[in-house]
Amino acid sequence: MQKSTYKVLETINSPEKIRGLSHSELIELSKEIRKIIIYTVSKNGGHLASNLGIVELTLALHRVFHTPDDKIIFDVGHQCYPHKLITGRYSSFHSIRKNGGLSGFPKRSESVHDAFDTGHASTSISAALGLLAGETLLGGKRNVIAVIGDGALTGGLAYEALSHAGHLQLPLIVILNDNKMSISPNVGGLSKHLSRLTMTGGYQRIRSRIDRLIKKVPLFGNQLYNLVVRIKRSIKVLFYPQNFFIELGFEYVGPIDGHNITVLEDVLQDVKQLRKPVVVHVITRKGRGYNQAERDPSKFHGIGPFSVEDGLVEKSAGPAFTDVFGASMVKLAQRDPAIVAITAAMEKGTGLSQFHEQFPDRFFDVGIAEAHAVTFAAGLAARGLRPVAAIYSTFMQRAVDSVIHDVALQNLPVTLAMDRSGFVPDDGETHQGLFDIALFRSVPNLTLLAPASAKELDLMLAWATGSGKPVMIRFPKAACPAEHPVFSEPLIEGRGVFIRQNRAPTCIIFTGSLYPQVEETVNLLAMEGYPCDAYNLRFIKPIDENYFLSVMESYEQIIVVEEGVQHGGIGELLGTILLQHKPSLAFLYAGCADVFHAQANRKELLARNKLDGTGLAERIKGLIEEKNHSVHYTHSLKVVGK
């Protein structure tokens, strides 16, 4: 890629550089930003449509406000690519979402221009309000801006923050980036002019004087002022359909054309002087500048490598666990009218599009509201239905209380399908699904399953929805491996299956997603003269302890490997059970290192944690040799991977 392709962009190494650009140069810069984003995402994968839609808004924000003194927080953060490109990261942009490269989300450790780490939705207003309150307490007057999309505004945390911000009356600036509505020329034009009028200094000075005069009226000043406020709000309702923000104590500006830099700058300059909480409603078009993404922004929201010419995505060798889940849901629903599906704004991401098409009345997208999704599912279950809530593991963290209080405590038959469990490629720390085992293993009444293949996922989903109890199924963002004959065997609660059982002295116990790596490990060790058996747990919870101890009785070395954090993982429980029963056992526990894991592909993440075939083989060989070469072996519980 020639640098000359980006003649304006290559000169931008800080936001100051864009403040001196002419209008024509800004238009050219917008085109170049879109061009490099399309090219880079086509190679690396990433979030495309949202970034293409926010280019002009990002430029306007950086021309009016001065980071890092002023703080801009991007909600979710997946639309920060233009921001990264103009804040000194153009030369390294090719590395975005790659191992050792730029993060696909804002990251304070990456740049002083990134005010707050984000990756989950609906957090920006809370964080921005905290920054602004801190700024005020310390005597500063710097600006804080939260940029939140209409999708992220469906999250309850955003409403909690709006309510608090209206109460505090600090000069918080909230940019509502609305990319689902169209602008009506008449209503939009009228609203824009009315909004600009209320932002002018003259209007605000007159308004403040009138307010002070009313309050000075003897005896009735405060009552009269409150009456006038109510009248003003009633009149505003006539002109502002979006009066919700006004009721919370915000000024409201908009809707504004989010692709007109001149208008955006004028409005933001006025807002900057207001020193009151304000919502600026900006209309943008997702995917702008790339026809494929404009026609199907959902497909190009988060996408793998693709062909720029036709938008076709590179396909993996086999079906993904997500696809298998979606197909299984359709089959179950065809047989059982009580099956319903719930998602939290992730219909395509969780594989439920076909279910939605075939059973629209039995499909519920609740928006970015994971806790509500789980409690809503509990309500459906209490009424006699069989709900399946499909939520990414990293987002299930937001629904812990709902799982415990509303599902498990009442022992309601809700199935929670946790996609993206374990290592999640490319998205980095905020999206890793490594905590679910530790978070939920201790919850009473809750069953936790981990399929190793497409067939096992199919069996487990059918078992879960027919079990009459709360069940979690965790599966990775990965292609399904080739089937093993034992994966078709019926489930027996609390018991797993051997994928290798040759009376070897060593056994590897694993959670389902690591099946390909364990197979490779067994083969590598066999070639070096270290035969191993391998046992797929299937059930992470419950464990049939008597059965488990009976099938593990003969082994001299046992290794537990799981794709989850070590503290609180299943390996801790199994190690305790085994060592109480057989203190002389050589035991090794290999889970994920207890750190936050930066972006890399799945293969790299597994290798980084020595959970790939080579890394596991080295660990196990070391354990065997240590025991064989020790005259007096004293057991110690080994926890590896830190």
C-alpha positions as CSV (number, residue, x, y, z in Angstrom):
1,M,0.0,0.0,0.0
2,Q,1.6,3.3,-1.1
3,K,1.7,6.1,1.4
4,S,0.9,8.6,-1.4
5,T,-2.6,7.0,-1.5
6,Y,-3.3,9.0,1.7
7,K,-1.8,12.4,0.9
8,V,-3.6,14.3,3.6
9,L,-3.8,11.5,6.2
10,E,-0.1,10.8,6.2
11,T,0.5,14.4,7.4
12,I,-1.7,14.0,10.4
13,N,0.2,12.9,13.5
14,S,-1.9,14.6,16.1
15,P,-5.3,16.3,16.3
16,E,-3.8,19.7,16.1
17,K,-3.0,19.0,12.5
18,I,-6.6,18.8,11.4
19,R,-7.6,22.2,12.9
20,G,-5.8,24.1,10.2
21,L,-7.2,22.1,7.3
22,S,-9.5,23.7,4.7
23,H,-13.0,22.4,4.0
24,S,-11.8,20.7,0.8
25,E,-8.9,19.1,2.7
26,L,-11.3,17.8,5.3
27,I,-13.5,16.2,2.7
28,E,-10.4,14.6,1.2
29,L,-9.3,13.4,4.6
30,S,-12.7,11.9,5.3
31,K,-12.4,9.9,2.0
32,E,-8.9,8.7,2.9
33,I,-9.9,7.7,6.4
34,R,-12.7,5.6,4.9
35,K,-10.4,4.1,2.3
36,I,-7.8,3.0,4.8
37,I,-10.4,1.6,7.2
38,I,-12.0,-0.5,4.4
39,Y,-8.7,-1.8,3.2
40,T,-7.4,-2.6,6.7
41,V,-10.6,-4.3,8.0
42,S,-10.7,-6.4,4.8
43,K,-7.3,-7.8,5.7
44,N,-7.6,-7.9,9.5
45,G,-11.3,-8.2,10.2
46,G,-12.9,-5.8,12.6
47,H,-15.7,-3.3,13.0
48,L,-16.4,-1.6,9.7
49,A,-19.9,-0.1,9.4
50,S,-19.8,1.8,12.7
51,N,-16.4,3.3,11.9
52,L,-17.4,4.4,8.4
53,G,-20.4,6.2,9.8
54,I,-18.6,8.3,12.4
55,V,-15.7,9.9,10.3
56,E,-17.0,13.4,10.0
57,L,-18.3,13.5,13.6
58,T,-14.8,12.4,14.9
59,L,-13.1,15.1,12.8
60,A,-15.5,17.8,14.1
61,L,-15.0,16.7,17.7
62,H,-11.3,16.9,17.4
63,R,-11.4,20.3,15.7
64,V,-13.6,21.8,18.5
65,F,-12.2,20.0,21.5
66,H,-8.6,19.5,22.4
67,T,-7.6,16.1,23.6
68,P,-5.9,14.9,25.8
69,D,-7.0,17.9,28.0
70,D,-10.6,17.5,26.9
71,K,-11.8,13.9,27.3
72,I,-13.8,12.0,24.6
73,I,-15.2,8.6,25.5
74,F,-16.5,6.4,22.8
75,D,-19.2,4.0,24.0
76,V,-18.5,0.4,23.3
77,G,-15.4,1.8,21.5
78,H,-15.7,-0.2,18.3
79,Q,-16.1,3.1,16.4
80,C,-12.7,4.5,17.4
81,Y,-10.8,3.7,14.2
82,P,-11.0,7.3,12.8
83,H,-10.0,8.6,16.3
84,K,-7.0,6.4,16.3
85,L,-6.0,7.5,12.8
86,I,-5.8,11.2,13.7
87,T,-4.2,10.8,17.1
88,G,-0.8,9.6,16.0
89,R,-1.5,6.0,15.1
90,Y,-1.7,6.1,11.3
91,S,1.7,4.5,10.8
92,S,0.7,1.5,13.0
93,F,-2.9,1.2,11.9
94,H,-2.1,-1.8,9.7
95,S,-1.6,-3.8,13.0
96,I,-5.0,-3.2,14.5
97,R,-6.5,-6.2,16.2
98,K,-3.3,-8.2,15.6
99,N,-1.0,-9.8,18.1
100,G,1.2,-7.0,19.5
101,G,-0.6,-4.4,17.4
102,L,-3.2,-1.7,18.1
103,S,-6.3,-2.6,20.0
104,G,-9.6,-2.5,18.2
105,F,-10.9,-0.4,21.1
106,P,-9.8,2.7,23.1
107,K,-7.0,1.9,25.4
108,R,-5.4,4.3,27.9
109,S,-2.1,2.5,27.8
110,E,-2.0,3.0,24.0
111,S,-2.4,6.7,23.8
112,V,-3.0,9.8,25.9
113,H,-5.9,10.6,23.6
114,D,-7.8,7.6,24.8
115,A,-9.5,8.8,28.0
116,F,-11.1,5.5,29.2
117,D,-10.9,1.9,28.2
118,T,-14.1,0.7,26.7
119,G,-15.4,-2.5,25.0
120,H,-18.8,-3.2,26.5
121,A,-21.8,-1.1,25.7
122,S,-23.6,1.7,27.7
123,T,-20.6,2.6,30.0
124,S,-19.6,6.0,28.4
125,I,-22.0,8.3,30.2
126,S,-21.2,6.9,33.6
127,A,-17.5,7.1,33.0
128,A,-17.7,10.6,31.5
129,L,-19.7,11.8,34.4
130,G,-17.1,10.4,36.8
131,L,-14.3,12.1,34.9
132,L,-16.2,15.4,34.9
133,A,-17.1,15.3,38.6
134,G,-13.5,14.6,39.4
135,E,-12.4,17.5,37.1
136,T,-14.9,19.8,39.0
137,L,-13.7,18.7,42.4
138,L,-10.1,19.4,41.4
139,G,-11.0,22.9,40.2
140,G,-10.6,22.2,36.5
141,K,-12.9,23.3,33.6
142,R,-11.9,20.9,30.9
143,N,-14.7,19.4,28.7
144,V,-15.8,15.8,28.9
145,I,-17.8,14.3,26.0
146,A,-19.5,10.9,25.8
147,V,-20.2,9.6,22.3
148,I,-23.0,6.9,22.5
149,G,-24.9,5.1,19.8
150,D,-28.6,4.6,19.8
151,G,-28.0,0.9,20.3
152,A,-25.9,1.4,23.4
153,L,-28.6,3.7,24.7
154,T,-30.8,0.6,25.1
155,G,-28.6,-0.5,28.1
156,G,-29.9,0.3,31.5
157,L,-26.5,1.7,32.7
158,A,-26.8,4.5,30.3
159,Y,-30.2,5.6,31.8
160,E,-28.9,5.4,35.3
161,A,-26.0,7.7,34.3
162,L,-28.3,10.1,32.4
163,S,-30.5,10.4,35.5
164,H,-27.5,11.1,37.7
165,A,-26.1,13.6,35.3
166,G,-29.3,15.5,35.1
167,H,-29.3,15.7,38.9
168,L,-25.7,16.9,39.2
169,Q,-26.2,19.5,36.4
170,L,-22.5,19.4,35.5
171,P,-21.6,20.5,31.9
172,L,-21.6,17.0,30.5
173,I,-21.8,16.7,26.7
174,V,-23.5,13.6,25.4
175,I,-23.3,13.0,21.7
176,L,-26.2,10.6,20.6
177,N,-24.9,9.0,17.4
178,D,-28.2,7.9,15.9
179,N,-27.6,5.7,12.8
180,K,-31.0,4.1,12.5
181,M,-33.2,7.1,11.9
182,S,-33.6,9.2,8.7
183,I,-33.7,13.0,8.9
184,S,-37.0,14.6,7.9
185,P,-36.0,17.8,6.1
186,N,-38.8,19.9,7.5
187,V,-38.8,18.6,11.1
188,G,-35.1,18.3,11.1
189,G,-34.6,21.8,9.8
190,L,-37.0,23.4,12.3
191,S,-35.5,21.4,15.2
192,K,-32.0,22.3,14.2
193,H,-32.8,26.1,14.1
194,L,-34.6,25.9,17.4
195,S,-31.8,24.0,19.0
196,R,-29.2,26.4,17.7
197,L,-31.2,29.3,19.1
198,T,-31.2,27.8,22.6
199,M,-27.5,27.2,22.5
200,T,-26.6,30.9,21.7
201,G,-25.0,32.9,24.5
202,G,-27.6,35.7,24.1
203,Y,-30.5,33.3,24.7
204,Q,-28.8,31.8,27.7
205,R,-28.0,35.2,29.3
206,I,-31.6,36.4,28.8
207,R,-32.9,33.1,30.2
208,S,-30.7,33.3,33.3
209,R,-31.8,36.9,34.0
210,I,-35.4,36.0,33.7
211,D,-35.0,33.0,36.0
212,R,-33.2,35.2,38.6
213,L,-36.0,37.9,38.4
214,I,-38.7,35.3,38.9
215,K,-37.0,33.8,41.9
216,K,-36.9,37.3,43.5
217,V,-40.6,37.8,43.5
218,P,-41.6,38.1,47.2
219,L,-43.2,35.1,48.8
220,F,-44.0,33.3,45.6
221,G,-40.7,33.4,43.8
222,N,-39.7,29.7,44.0
223,Q,-43.3,28.5,43.3
224,L,-43.5,30.8,40.3
225,Y,-40.2,29.6,39.0
226,N,-41.2,26.0,39.2
227,L,-44.4,26.8,37.4
228,V,-42.5,28.6,34.6
229,V,-40.1,25.6,34.3
230,R,-43.1,23.2,33.8
231,I,-44.7,25.5,31.2
232,K,-41.4,25.8,29.3
233,R,-41.0,22.0,29.3
234,S,-44.6,21.6,28.0
235,I,-44.0,24.1,25.2
236,K,-40.7,22.3,24.3
237,V,-42.7,19.0,23.9
238,L,-44.5,20.7,20.9
239,F,-41.2,21.1,19.1
240,Y,-39.0,18.3,20.5
241,P,-40.4,14.8,20.0
242,Q,-37.3,13.6,21.9
243,N,-38.2,15.4,25.1
244,F,-37.0,12.5,27.3
245,F,-33.6,14.2,27.8
246,I,-35.2,17.6,28.6
247,E,-37.2,15.9,31.4
248,L,-34.0,14.6,32.8
249,G,-32.5,18.1,33.0
250,F,-30.5,18.2,29.8
251,E,-30.6,20.7,27.0
252,Y,-31.3,19.0,23.7
253,V,-29.8,19.9,20.3
254,G,-30.8,18.1,17.1
255,P,-31.2,16.2,15.1
256,I,-28.0,17.3,13.3
257,D,-26.6,15.9,10.0
258,G,-23.7,13.9,11.3
259,H,-21.9,14.0,7.9
260,N,-21.8,17.8,7.6
261,I,-18.6,18.9,9.3
262,T,-19.4,22.6,9.1
263,V,-22.8,22.3,10.9
264,L,-21.3,19.9,13.4
265,E,-18.5,22.3,14.3
266,D,-20.9,25.2,14.7
267,V,-23.2,23.3,17.0
268,L,-20.3,21.9,19.1
269,Q,-18.7,25.3,19.5
270,D,-22.0,26.6,20.9
271,V,-22.4,23.6,23.1
272,K,-18.9,24.0,24.4
273,Q,-19.8,27.5,25.8
274,L,-23.1,26.3,27.3
275,R,-21.7,24.8,30.6
276,K,-24.8,22.8,31.2
277,P,-25.6,19.1,30.6
278,V,-26.6,18.7,26.9
279,V,-27.5,16.0,24.5
280,V,-26.5,16.6,20.9
281,H,-28.5,14.3,18.6
282,V,-26.5,13.5,15.5
283,I,-27.8,11.4,12.6
284,T,-25.2,9.3,10.8
285,R,-25.3,6.5,8.3
286,K,-23.6,3.2,9.2
287,G,-21.3,2.0,6.5
288,R,-21.1,5.3,4.7
289,G,-18.8,5.3,1.7
290,Y,-18.9,1.5,1.1
291,N,-22.0,0.3,-0.7
292,Q,-21.8,-3.2,0.7
293,A,-21.8,-2.0,4.3
294,E,-24.5,0.6,3.7
295,R,-26.8,-2.0,2.3
296,D,-26.1,-4.5,5.2
297,P,-24.6,-2.6,8.2
298,S,-25.4,-5.5,10.5
299,K,-23.3,-7.9,8.5
300,F,-20.4,-5.4,8.4
301,H,-20.7,-4.4,12.1
302,G,-18.1,-6.9,13.2
303,I,-16.6,-8.9,10.3
304,G,-13.7,-11.2,9.5
305,P,-11.4,-10.6,6.5
306,F,-13.4,-10.0,3.3
307,S,-13.1,-9.1,-0.3
308,V,-13.5,-5.4,-0.9
309,E,-14.9,-5.9,-4.4
310,D,-17.9,-8.0,-3.5
311,G,-18.0,-8.0,0.3
312,L,-17.7,-11.8,0.6
313,V,-16.3,-13.0,3.8
314,E,-13.5,-15.6,4.0
315,K,-15.1,-18.9,5.2
316,S,-13.5,-21.3,7.7
317,A,-13.0,-24.9,6.8
318,G,-15.9,-26.3,8.9
319,P,-19.0,-24.9,10.5
320,A,-18.6,-22.7,13.5
321,F,-20.1,-23.5,16.9
322,T,-22.3,-20.5,16.4
323,D,-23.8,-21.8,13.2
324,V,-24.4,-25.2,14.8
325,F,-26.2,-23.6,17.7
326,G,-28.4,-21.6,15.4
327,A,-29.3,-24.7,13.3
328,S,-30.0,-26.8,16.5
329,M,-32.3,-24.1,17.8
330,V,-34.4,-24.2,14.6
331,K,-34.6,-28.0,14.8
332,L,-35.7,-27.9,18.5
333,A,-38.3,-25.2,17.8
334,Q,-39.8,-27.2,15.0
335,R,-40.3,-30.1,17.4
336,D,-41.3,-28.2,20.5
337,P,-43.5,-25.1,20.4
338,A,-42.4,-24.1,23.9
339,I,-38.9,-23.3,22.7
340,V,-38.3,-19.5,22.5
341,A,-35.1,-17.6,21.8
342,I,-33.8,-14.4,23.4
343,T,-30.8,-12.3,22.4
344,A,-29.3,-9.0,23.6
345,A,-28.8,-7.2,20.3
346,M,-26.8,-10.0,18.8
347,E,-29.2,-11.8,16.5
348,K,-26.6,-12.5,13.8
349,G,-23.7,-12.8,16.2
350,T,-25.4,-15.6,18.1
351,G,-26.6,-17.4,15.0
352,L,-30.3,-16.8,15.6
353,S,-31.3,-15.1,12.3
354,Q,-32.8,-18.3,10.8
355,F,-34.7,-18.9,14.0
356,H,-36.1,-15.3,13.8
357,E,-37.2,-15.8,10.2
358,Q,-39.0,-19.0,10.9
359,F,-40.4,-18.2,14.4
360,P,-40.8,-14.4,14.6
361,D,-43.3,-14.6,17.4
362,R,-41.0,-16.8,19.5
363,F,-37.9,-14.6,19.0
364,F,-37.0,-11.7,21.3
365,D,-34.2,-9.2,20.9
366,V,-34.2,-7.2,24.1
367,G,-31.4,-4.7,23.0
368,I,-28.2,-4.3,24.9
369,A,-29.7,-5.4,28.2
370,E,-28.2,-8.7,29.2
371,A,-29.5,-8.7,32.8
372,H,-33.0,-8.0,31.5
373,A,-32.6,-10.8,28.9
374,V,-31.9,-13.4,31.6
375,T,-34.7,-12.2,34.0
376,F,-37.1,-12.0,31.0
377,A,-36.2,-15.6,30.2
378,A,-36.9,-16.5,33.8
379,G,-40.3,-15.0,33.5
380,L,-41.0,-17.0,30.3
381,A,-39.8,-20.2,32.1
382,A,-42.1,-19.4,35.0
383,R,-45.0,-19.3,32.6
384,G,-44.2,-22.8,31.2
385,L,-42.1,-22.0,28.2
386,R,-38.5,-23.3,27.5
387,P,-36.4,-20.2,26.9
388,V,-32.9,-20.2,25.5
389,A,-31.0,-16.9,26.0
390,A,-28.0,-16.6,23.7
391,I,-25.4,-14.2,25.2
392,Y,-21.6,-14.0,24.7
393,S,-19.6,-15.1,27.7
394,T,-18.0,-11.7,28.2
395,F,-21.5,-10.1,28.2
396,M,-22.9,-12.7,30.6
397,Q,-20.7,-11.1,33.2
398,R,-23.2,-8.2,33.2
399,A,-26.1,-10.6,34.2
400,V,-24.6,-12.4,37.2
401,D,-27.2,-11.3,39.6
402,S,-30.0,-12.2,37.2
403,V,-28.6,-15.7,36.8
404,I,-28.3,-16.2,40.5
405,H,-31.4,-14.4,41.8
406,D,-33.9,-14.9,39.0
407,V,-33.0,-18.2,37.5
408,A,-30.9,-20.4,39.8
409,L,-32.6,-19.5,43.1
410,Q,-36.0,-20.4,41.7
411,N,-34.6,-23.4,39.8
412,L,-36.3,-22.3,36.6
413,P,-35.7,-24.2,33.3
414,V,-33.7,-21.5,31.5
415,T,-31.0,-22.5,29.0
416,L,-28.1,-20.0,28.8
417,A,-26.1,-20.4,25.6
418,M,-22.7,-18.7,26.1
419,D,-21.0,-18.2,22.8
420,R,-17.4,-16.8,22.7
421,S,-16.4,-18.7,25.8
422,G,-12.7,-19.1,26.3
423,F,-10.3,-17.2,24.2
424,V,-11.9,-14.8,21.8
425,P,-9.7,-13.9,18.7
426,D,-8.7,-10.3,17.9
427,D,-11.0,-8.2,20.2
428,G,-8.6,-8.2,23.2
429,E,-9.1,-7.9,26.9
430,T,-12.7,-6.7,27.1
431,H,-14.0,-9.6,25.1
432,Q,-12.3,-12.7,26.4
433,G,-14.7,-15.3,27.7
434,L,-12.5,-16.7,30.4
435,F,-14.4,-16.0,33.6
436,D,-17.7,-17.8,33.2
437,I,-16.6,-21.1,34.9
438,A,-15.2,-19.3,37.9
439,L,-18.2,-17.0,38.1
440,F,-21.0,-19.6,37.9
441,R,-19.5,-22.9,39.0
442,S,-20.4,-22.2,42.6
443,V,-24.1,-21.3,41.9
444,P,-26.5,-23.9,43.3
445,N,-29.0,-25.6,40.9
446,L,-27.0,-24.5,37.9
447,T,-25.6,-27.1,35.5
448,L,-22.6,-26.1,33.3
449,L,-21.8,-28.0,30.0
450,A,-19.0,-27.7,27.6
451,P,-19.3,-29.4,24.1
452,A,-16.3,-30.5,22.2
453,S,-17.9,-30.8,18.8
454,A,-21.0,-29.9,16.7
455,K,-22.7,-33.2,17.7
456,E,-22.1,-32.6,21.4
457,L,-23.5,-29.1,21.2
458,D,-26.6,-30.5,19.4
459,L,-27.0,-33.2,22.1
460,M,-26.4,-30.7,25.0
461,L,-28.9,-28.2,23.7
462,A,-31.6,-30.8,23.4
463,W,-30.7,-32.2,26.9
464,A,-30.7,-28.8,28.5
465,T,-34.0,-27.6,27.1
466,G,-35.6,-30.9,28.2
467,S,-34.0,-31.1,31.6
468,G,-36.4,-28.9,33.5
469,K,-33.5,-27.1,35.2
470,P,-31.2,-24.1,34.7
471,V,-28.4,-25.0,32.3
472,M,-25.4,-23.1,30.9
473,I,-23.7,-24.3,27.7
474,R,-20.3,-22.7,27.0
475,F,-18.7,-22.9,23.5
476,P,-15.9,-21.1,21.7
477,K,-15.7,-18.7,18.8
478,A,-14.1,-21.4,16.6
479,A,-14.8,-23.9,13.8
480,C,-16.1,-27.3,15.0
481,P,-13.5,-30.1,14.8
482,A,-14.0,-33.4,13.1
483,E,-16.3,-35.7,15.0
484,H,-15.2,-38.5,17.3
485,P,-17.5,-41.5,17.7
486,V,-18.0,-41.0,21.5
487,F,-19.4,-37.5,20.9
488,S,-22.6,-39.1,19.7
489,E,-23.1,-41.0,23.0
490,P,-26.0,-39.9,25.1
491,L,-25.3,-37.6,28.0
492,I,-25.2,-39.0,31.5
493,E,-25.4,-36.2,34.1
494,G,-22.1,-35.5,35.8
495,R,-20.1,-37.9,33.6
496,G,-17.7,-37.4,30.7
497,V,-16.4,-39.7,27.9
498,F,-12.9,-40.9,27.0
499,I,-11.6,-40.0,23.6
500,R,-8.5,-42.1,24.3
501,Q,-8.5,-45.0,26.7
502,N,-5.6,-47.4,26.4
503,R,-4.7,-48.0,30.0
504,A,-1.9,-45.5,29.8
505,P,-0.3,-44.2,33.0
506,T,-1.2,-40.7,32.3
507,C,-4.6,-39.1,31.6
508,I,-5.5,-35.6,30.3
509,I,-8.9,-34.3,31.5
510,F,-10.2,-31.4,29.5
511,T,-13.1,-29.0,28.9
512,G,-14.7,-29.4,25.5
513,S,-13.3,-26.5,23.5
514,L,-9.7,-27.8,24.0
515,Y,-10.4,-31.1,22.2
516,P,-8.3,-30.4,19.1
517,Q,-5.3,-29.2,21.2
518,V,-5.6,-32.3,23.5
519,E,-5.7,-34.6,20.4
520,E,-2.5,-33.0,19.1
521,T,-0.9,-33.3,22.6
522,V,-1.7,-37.0,22.8
523,N,-0.2,-37.6,19.4
524,L,3.0,-35.6,20.1
525,L,3.5,-37.4,23.4
526,A,2.9,-40.8,21.9
527,M,5.7,-40.2,19.3
528,E,8.1,-39.5,22.2
529,G,7.1,-42.6,24.1
530,Y,4.7,-41.0,26.6
531,P,1.3,-42.7,26.0
532,C,-1.7,-40.7,27.4
533,D,-5.4,-41.3,27.7
534,A,-7.8,-38.3,27.4
535,Y,-11.1,-37.6,29.1
536,N,-13.7,-35.1,27.9
537,L,-15.5,-33.8,31.0
538,R,-18.7,-32.8,29.2
539,F,-20.2,-31.7,32.5
540,I,-18.2,-28.9,34.3
541,K,-20.9,-29.0,36.9
542,P,-22.1,-31.3,38.4
543,I,-19.4,-33.9,38.7
544,D,-20.4,-37.4,39.5
545,E,-17.5,-37.8,42.1
546,N,-17.8,-41.6,42.6
547,Y,-17.8,-42.3,38.9
548,F,-15.0,-39.8,38.3
549,L,-12.8,-41.4,41.0
550,S,-13.5,-44.9,39.7
551,V,-12.4,-44.1,36.1
552,M,-9.3,-42.2,37.3
553,E,-8.2,-44.8,39.9
554,S,-5.4,-46.4,37.8
555,Y,-3.6,-43.3,36.6
556,E,-0.2,-42.2,38.0
557,Q,-0.3,-38.7,36.4
558,I,-3.4,-36.7,35.8
559,I,-3.5,-33.3,34.0
560,V,-6.5,-31.0,34.0
561,V,-6.6,-28.4,31.2
562,E,-9.4,-25.9,30.9
563,E,-10.0,-22.8,28.8
564,G,-10.8,-20.4,31.6
565,V,-9.1,-18.6,34.5
566,Q,-7.3,-20.9,37.0
567,H,-8.6,-19.3,40.2
568,G,-12.0,-20.8,40.7
569,G,-11.8,-23.1,37.7
570,I,-12.9,-26.7,37.5
571,G,-9.3,-27.8,37.8
572,E,-9.2,-26.6,41.4
573,L,-12.1,-28.8,42.3
574,L,-10.9,-31.9,40.4
575,G,-7.4,-31.5,41.9
576,T,-8.9,-31.5,45.4
577,I,-11.1,-34.5,44.8
578,L,-8.2,-36.5,43.3
579,L,-5.6,-35.6,45.8
580,Q,-7.8,-36.4,48.8
581,H,-8.5,-39.8,47.3
582,K,-4.9,-40.5,46.1
583,P,-2.2,-38.3,47.8
584,S,0.6,-39.9,45.8
585,L,-0.8,-38.8,42.5
586,A,1.3,-36.5,40.3
587,F,-1.2,-33.8,39.4
588,L,-0.9,-30.8,37.1
589,Y,-3.5,-28.1,36.5
590,A,-3.1,-26.0,33.3
591,G,-5.6,-23.2,32.8
592,C,-5.3,-19.6,31.5
593,A,-2.9,-17.2,33.1
594,D,-4.6,-14.9,35.6
595,V,-4.1,-11.8,33.6
596,F,-6.1,-9.8,31.1
597,H,-5.2,-11.1,27.6
598,A,-4.5,-8.7,24.8
599,Q,-5.7,-9.2,21.2
600,A,-4.3,-12.0,19.1
601,N,-5.9,-14.8,17.1
602,R,-7.1,-18.0,18.8
603,K,-4.1,-20.0,17.9
604,E,-1.7,-17.4,19.2
605,L,-3.7,-17.0,22.5
606,L,-3.6,-20.7,23.1
607,A,0.1,-20.8,22.4
608,R,0.8,-17.8,24.6
609,N,-0.8,-19.7,27.5
610,K,0.9,-23.0,26.6
611,L,-2.6,-24.6,25.9
612,D,-1.7,-25.5,22.4
613,G,-0.6,-29.0,21.5
614,T,3.1,-28.2,21.8
615,G,2.8,-26.3,25.0
616,L,0.7,-28.9,26.7
617,A,3.0,-31.7,25.5
618,E,6.0,-29.9,27.1
619,R,4.2,-29.4,30.4
620,I,3.0,-33.0,30.6
621,K,6.4,-34.5,29.6
622,G,8.0,-32.4,32.4
623,L,5.5,-33.7,34.9
624,I,6.1,-37.3,33.9
625,E,9.9,-37.0,33.9
626,E,9.9,-35.2,37.2
627,K,8.0,-38.1,38.8
628,N,10.0,-40.8,37.1
629,H,13.4,-39.3,38.0
630,S,12.5,-38.5,41.6
631,V,13.5,-41.3,44.1
632,H,11.3,-39.7,46.8
633,Y,8.5,-37.9,45.1
634,T,6.5,-35.6,47.4
635,H,3.3,-34.3,45.9
636,S,2.6,-30.7,45.4
637,L,-0.4,-29.3,43.6
638,K,1.0,-27.8,40.4
639,V,-0.8,-24.8,38.9
640,V,0.8,-23.8,35.7
641,G,0.3,-20.9,33.3
642,K,1.1,-17.9,35.4
